[in-house]
């Protein structure tokens, strides 16, 4: 879905780490991709860039076009998410 943030349009894609119809919660929880996701988010301020402070975010920066990856190479990119600056608590 499209989202307007930091004075530009961004395409937001769904993020999924598994399918509970086919896997147990434990299997999804222990996937390397989900472990990495959780580890990076333990210290969001250090591990996730905030594009709102970057002058390139309004100048067409590649990393602000979607949530697929940020400029720290985190996948998915949470660089313009309100959770990454502790405005709210992420439930993923």
C-alpha positions in Angstrom: 0.0 0.0 0.0 1.2 3.5 -0.6 2.0 5.7 2.4 2.9 9.4 2.6 5.8 10.0 5.1 8.6 12.6 5.5 7.2 14.6 2.5 7.3 11.8 0.0 5.3 8.7 -1.2 6.6 5.3 -0.1 5.3 1.8 -1.1 4.9 -0.4 1.9 5.0 -4.2 1.3 3.8 -6.8 3.7 6.3 -8.4 6.0 5.9 -12.1 6.8 8.2 -14.5 8.6 6.1 -17.6 8.2 2.7 -19.2 7.7 1.1 -20.6 10.9 -1.2 -22.8 8.8 2.0 -24.7 7.7 4.4 -24.0 10.6 4.3 -23.9 14.4 4.9 -20.7 16.3 8.2 -22.1 17.5 9.4 -22.9 14.0 8.6 -19.3 12.8 10.1 -17.8 16.0 13.3 -19.7 15.5 13.8 -18.9 11.8 17.1 -17.1 11.2 15.3 -14.2 9.3 13.0 -13.6 12.3 15.9 -13.9 14.8 17.8 -11.3 12.9 14.8 -9.0 12.7 14.3 -9.2 16.5 18.0 -8.7 17.2 18.3 -5.5 15.1 15.2 -4.1 16.7 16.4 -4.6 20.3 18.4 -1.4 19.9 16.5 0.5 17.2 18.2 3.8 17.8 21.6 2.3 17.0 20.6 -0.2 14.3 17.9 1.5 12.3 18.5 4.8 10.5 15.7 7.5 10.8 15.2 9.1 7.3 13.3 12.0 8.8 16.7 13.5 9.8 18.4 12.8 6.4 18.3 15.5 3.7 18.3 12.8 1.0 14.9 11.3 2.1 13.1 14.2 0.3 15.4 14.1 -2.7 14.5 10.7 -4.1 16.8 8.5 -2.1 16.6 4.8 -3.2 16.0 3.5 0.3 12.9 5.7 0.9 10.9 4.4 -2.1 9.9 1.1 -0.3 10.2 -0.7 3.0 12.2 -3.5 1.4 15.6 -2.3 2.7 17.2 0.6 4.5 20.6 2.3 4.0 22.1 0.0 6.8 21.0 -2.9 4.6 18.4 -4.1 7.1 15.6 -6.1 5.5 12.8 -5.1 5.8 13.6 -1.4 6.2 12.0 0.2 9.1 13.8 3.5 8.5 10.7 5.6 8.3 8.5 3.7 10.7 7.2 5.5 13.8 8.3 2.5 15.8 12.0 3.0 14.9 12.1 6.3 16.8 10.1 4.9 19.8 6.9 6.9 19.1 5.1 3.6 19.5 5.8 -0.1 20.3 6.1 -2.5 17.3 4.1 -5.7 17.8 6.1 -7.8 15.3 
